Amino acid sequence: MVHICGALTYTLTVLLAAMLARGQAKGREGLVRALVAGAIMLAPSVLGGTEVFLQEPNHAGTAVPILALFLLLDRAPERWWVPPVACVVLAAVQIGDQLGLVAATAPIAGVAAARLAMLALRRRPLREYWYDAALLAAAAASYELANVSLRAIRKFGGYYQAPLPKQLIAPTSQVRGNLHMTLQSIQLLFGASYQGRHPQLNLSAELHWVGLGLAAAGLAVAVVTFFPSRTFPSRTDRVSQILAAATICTLVAGVFGTLIQSLSYAHEVAILLPLGAVLAGRMLPPLLPARWWDTSSEQRSSRPATVVFSLLGIWLAAGLAALCFAASWAPLAPPQQQLATWLAGHHCTAGLAGYWQANSTTVVTGGQVLVAPVTPESLDVRHWESSSAWYDPAQSSADFVIAASDPSVPPGGLSILTVRKRFGQPAREYTVGPYVVMVYDYNLLTRLGGRAFPGVPGTG
C-alpha cells in the first residue's frame, strides 16, 4: 500500500505540475511548457530521490493538494466563490501537514498583500482590490479553521497533531551547515546528486543538472519580474508570484530553520522539485521569440527554433531512458525483512523498539507483529505516529524489546545497556542480524513512563 500510494501520489504531482506549467498557453508553447516541467520531474534518482517520492511520500505528497489549489487559482475566473474554496483547501492541507503554512498559506497571503500594496501605490480604483483582499482573508482564516478542526478531531477521539517545535529558528552558528545541507537536499530531489559507486547514475545526475539549472533560471526570472518596472513593464501573473514566494519561503525554512538535520530529512523540502519544475515551464518559454510558436509553414523551418526544440526532445528522451533504467533495477527487500520474518516465525507478536525499527517491522509483517516505538534515551512512550492503546497495560501486552548491536550504525536503535537498565535482565536473548531481541517474562508496558497522551483522558 505504501508503494502504490507513493506511485499514485508522484504521478499526480507530475501531471499537476505539467498542467500548472502550461498555464494559459495554447498550442506549441503550451506543450513545451508542460514538457519542460514534466521532464524535470520525470525520473528521480534511483538512490535518494526514489526513496523520498515513492517510498516515504509524507511531505512530498503535500504537493498534490497545493498544486491543485494553485491550478484552481490559475484557471478559475475571479469570482466570489474562489477565496472560500481556497480557504477550505488551505485548512485541509494544514490539518494534514504543517508544511502547508510555509509552502501555500504564507505565500498566498504574502502575494495578496504585495499586490494590494502595488494597487495602493498606483492608486487604482477600489473595485480592483477585492479579489486579493479576499485571498488574504481566506489564507488568514484557513489557519484558524485548521486549528478548530484539529481540536474537534482530538475531542472526538481522533489524532493529536504535535505542535511546531519551540525553536523554529536555527542558531546563527548552524545556518552555514543548514545551507550546505539544503543545497545537497535540492541536488538529491532533482536527481542531480552523484553516486560514486554507480557510473550510470552519475551520467543520469549530469542529465538532471539541466533540470536543476532550468528551475533555478525560472525562479530567477520570476523574482526579477515580480514587480513591474521600466525594464519589465508587465507584471508576473498572480500564480507565478505565488510559486516564486512558495519556493523562497521553503528555501528560507530549510536554511534558517531546524528541520533539515541531514539528507534523510530531504523530504521536508521535497515540494521544491514540483515548484521549481513549474516555474521553469511557466517563466522560460515565454522568453523565446514569439515567432517560434508560429506553426505556419514559413516559420516552422526557423533554424534556432528547430535546434532548441530538438534539444528539448533529446533531453526528454534521455529522461525517459533514465526512467526505464531505474525501472529495470531488481526490487530491494525491506531493511527489517529478516527481523520481521524471525519475529513472526517465533510468535513474538507484541514488543517495543526505537522509532525506525518499530514502524518498519510492524509494516513488513503486515500487522502480524505490533512493535510500539519508545524513546531511545529513557525508553518512555514516544508520542509520535503512535496510539495510546498500544501502551495501555489493560488493553495490550509487550514481552520483548528490539535493541541494536551497534546503535551508532544508521538507522541506530536502542542500546542493550539502556534496555537492561530500564527493564532488567531479559529471560532470553536472540541475535537476529544487526539486532538483539530481548525477551522478558512480564508485561513491559507496566514499566513505561509517559503513557499520558495529549488530549486523551484516562491515559497515564
N, C-alpha and C positions, 0 to 999 in steps of 0.2 A: 504493500500500500504506500509506503514511503517513496519508493522508486516511481511508482505510477503517478502519484500526486506531484512528485518533483518534475516528471516529464510533462505532465499536463500544464503545470504552472509555468515552466520555462517556455513551452510552445505558445501559451497565451501571451507571455511577456514579449516574445519576438514578434508575434503578429500585431499586438497593440502598438509596439514601438514603430513598426513599419507603417501602420496606419496613421499614427500621430506624426511621423516624419513627413509623410506625404502632404499633410495639411490640406490646404485648399487647391493645391496644384493639380492640373489635369494633364492628360496625355503623357508625352515622353518625360517631361520634367517631374510629374508626379511619380512615374515609375522609377526614375533614377533616385529620387529622394527616398522612396521606400526600400529600394535595393541597397542603398548605402547603409541605412540603419540595420536592415536585415543581415547584410554581410558582416558588419561589425560584431553582431551578436551571434552569428551562425554557429560557430564551433568553439565553445570554451575549451581551455586547455584540458587534456586528459588528466593531468596531475594538477590538482588545485582548483581550477575553475569548475570542473565537473562536480567535485565534491560540494562546492558552495551552491551551485544552481540546481543540481539534480539529487544530491544525497541528503543535504540538510537545508532545504529552501525556506527556512523560517523567516529570515528578514528579506531574502531575495524575493519571496512570494508577495511581499507587501507592494511590490511594483505593479502588480496586476490591477488592484483597485485604484491606485494612484494614477497610473497611465489611463485607465478607463475614465476617471474623472477629468483628467486633462483633455482627453479626446472629446468629452462632452462639452467642455468649455470652448474647445476649438471649433466644433461643428454646430453646436446649438445656437440659435439666434439669441440676442439679448432680451430675454423675456423674464417676467416676474418669477416664474417657477424654477429657473436655473439656480439662483442662490440657495433656496431651501433644499433642493436636491443635493447641492454641493455640501451644505451643512450636514445633512444626514450621512453622506458618504464619508466625509472627513471624520465625523464622530465614530463611524463604524471602523475606519482604519485605525484610529487611536485606541479603540477598545481592543483591537487585535494586536497592535504593535505600536508602541510609543514612538517608534521611528517616524511615524506619520506626522508628528509635531514638527520635525526638522525638515522632512522631505516634501511635505504638502501643505500643512496648515500655516506654518510661518511664512513660506514663500508666497502663498496666495494672499495672505494678509499684507505682507510687505509690498508686493507688487501693486495691490489695490491702493495702499496708502501712497506709494510713489506716484501712481497715475493721478490720484486725486490732487496731490501737490502740484503736479505739472499742469493740470487743468486750472488750478487756482492761479498759478503764475501766469498762465496765458489768458486768464480772466474769461474763461469760457462760460456759456450760459449754464444755469443751474441744472437744466434738464439733462446735461451730459454727465452729471456727477452720479446719478442714482445707481447705475449698474455696479461701478467699482465700490461705491459705498455699501451696497447690498452684499457684495462678495466679502468685503472687510468684516461686516457684521456677521455674515454666515461663518467665516473662519473663527471669529471670536466665540460665537455661540456654540460651535461644534465642540470646543474644549469643555465647556460646562455640560453639554449634552452627554459627552463621553463619560465624564465623572459621575453624573447622575445615573447613567446606565450601568456603570461598574458597581456603584453602591447597590443598585437594585439586583444585579446578578449575585452579588455577595449575600444580600439579605435572603434571597430565595434558594440558597444552598449551592450556588454556582462557584466559580473560581474567584480567587482573590489575586488581583494584579499587583505585583510588588511595586512600590513607588520608585521613582527615579533615584539614583544614588545621591546622597547628600553632597558629595564632592563631584560635581559635573565638570568643573574646570580643572584641568591639569596644572600642577605647579610649573613655574617657568622653566625649571631645570629639566622637565620631561618633554617640553614642546619639540625640541630638536629630534629626540628619539621618536616622538609621535609622527613628526613629519616624515622621517625615514620609513617608518612602518606603514604609514598611509600610502606613500608612493609605491612601496612594494606590494601592498594590497591592490592598488589600482593596476599594476602590471599583471598580477595574478588574475584579477577579474576580467581583464581584457585579453587574456591568453598570451600576453607578451612577457611572461616570466620564463626564464631559461632553466632547463633541467639538464645539468651537465652529463648525466648518465644516459641520456636519450637523444642522440643526434637528430632523429626525425622530429622530435618535439622542439628542438632548438630552431629548426627550419620553420616549423609552424609558428613559433614565437616571433620570428622575424616577419612573417606574414601578418601577424596580429599587431605588430608595431604600427603598421599602416593604419589600422582601425583606431588605435590609440591616438595617433597623430591627427587623424581627421576629427576625432572627438574633441581634442584639445583646441584645434582650429575653430571648430564650431562654437565652442564655449567662448573663445576669444572674440569672434565676430559678434556673438550675442551681447557680450559685455560692452564692446565698443559702440554698438548701435543701440544700446539700451535706451538712451535718451536722444532726442533729436538734436542735431547740431548743423552748422553750415556745411560740414563735410558729409554728414549723413542726415539729410533733412527728413527722411521718412523714418518714423519710429518703429522699432521692432514690435511685432504683434504681441498681444497680452500673453498668450500661451508660451511663446518663445521666451518672454521675460520671466514667466513663472518657472520654466525649465532651467533657465540660467540661474535664477535665485535658488532653486532647489538644489542644483549641483553645488553652488558655492556654500550654501548652508550645510550640506552634508560633508563637504571638504573641511569646512571650519570645525564642525563637530568632531571629525576624525583627528585633526591636528591639535586642537586645543581642548579636546575632551579627554575622558579617561576610559573609553571603551576599547580601543584597538591596542591591546597589550602585546599581541603577536600576530603572525599570519593566520593563526587559527580563528582570529576574530574578524577576518576579512568580510564575512557575511554581514557584519554590522553596517558596512557601506556598500553592499552589493548593488544597491539601486543606482550607483554611479554608472554602471555599464549601460542600462537602457536609457538613462538620462543623457549620457554622452552620445550614444548612437542616434537618438532622436535629434539632438542639437546639430550633429554633423549632417543629417539628412535635411533638416529644415533650413539651416543657415548657409551651407556651402554651395549647393547647386544654383541658388538664385544669383550668386556672384558671377556665374558664367554668362557669356554674351547671350542676349535674348534670341538671336538668330539661330543659335544651336538647337533651340527647342522647336524650330520651324520644321515641319515634316514634309514641306514641298520638295519636289524633285531637285530644284536648284540648290537649296540649302542642304539637302541630305548628303551631298558629296563634299561638304566642308571638311578639309583635312584635319584641322585641330580637333573638331568635334569627333571625327572618326577615331582619332588616336585616343582621346580621353575616354570615350565610351568603350573602346576595345580594351583599354587597360582596366576599366571597371569590370568588364565581362571576365577578363582573365583572373582578376582578384576574386571575383565571386566564385568562379570555377575552382580556384585554389582553396577557397574556404569550404566548398562542398567536398573537395578531395580530403581535406583535413577532417571533416565530419565523418566521412566514410572510413578513414583510417582509425579514428577514435572508436567507431562502432565495431571495428574488427578485433579489438582487444578482448581477450578472454576475461569474463567477469571474475572479480576478486571475491573470495569468501569474506564474510564479516569478520572483523578482528576478534570478536568474542565467540566465534563459532565453536572452537574446541572446548572452551569453558562451558558454554551453554549446553552442548551435547553431553558433557560429563555430568552436569547438574541434573539434567532431565533423566539421564540413564541411571543415576543413583538416587532418584526420587527425592532430591533436595528441592522442595517446592517453594520455600519462602526464606529469605535471608536479607542481609544488609551488605552494602558496598559503597565505594565512592561514587560520585555522580556519573562518570562515564561508564564504569563497569556495570552499575545498577541498571541504567536505562537501556543500554545496547544489549545486555544479556537478556533482559526481560523481553525485548522486541524479537531477538533472534530465536528465542524458544517459542514464540507465538503465544506467549501468556501462560505456558505450562509452569514456568518458574517466575515468581514475583520477587524481584530484588529491589528493596527500597533504598534510596540514597541517604547517606548520612554525611555530616561534615568531616573533613579529613583530620582536623586538629583535635576536636573534642568528642567526635562520634555522637553528636546530637542530631536531632531531626533536621533535615535540610528542607527548608520551606521554599522549594523551587521546583516547579513541574512535578509536584507530588500531591498525594491525597492524605487527609488526616486519618482516614480509615486504615491506611497501611500501617500506622504506628499505634493504633489503639489496641492494647493487650486484650481487651474484651472482645474484639472483633477479629484480630489477626494474631499470628504467631510467627516468629522467626527464630531459627535454630542454627544458622551458620553465617559467617562473615567472610567476604572475599577480600583478601589482602594481597598486596603486590610484593613479589620477591624483592624488587628493587624499585621503590616509589620514585626515584629520580629519573627513571626512564619513561618518556611520554607514552601513554597519557597519564602516567602516575598511578595513584591508588592509595589505599590505606596502608599504613605501616603496621607490620606484625607486632612491634613493640607497643604501639598505641592501642591496638586491639586487645592485647593481653592486659595492659594496664587498666582498661575500662571494663572488660568482661571476664577477666581471669584466664586461667589456663584452660584451653579447649579440651574436650573429651577426645577428639581425634583431629588430625591434620592431614591434608592431602595436597600434593603439589600437582597442579594442572597447568602445564606451560609456564608462563611467567607469573602465575598466580598461586596463592596458597588458600585453600578452602579450609577454614577453621570451624569445626562443628562443635556445638555445645549441647548439653542435655537439659537446658531450660529455655524459657521464652526470653529472648534478648530484649524484646520491646519493654520489658518491665524495668530495664536499667537505662533506657534512653532519656536524655534530657531534651527540653524544648518541644514537648509534644503539644503545647498550646498554639493553635493555628490562628492567625489574624482573621477575625470575622466569623469564626466557627465556635459557637458556645458549647461548653461541656468538654472541650479538649484540654489536656493538661495532665 
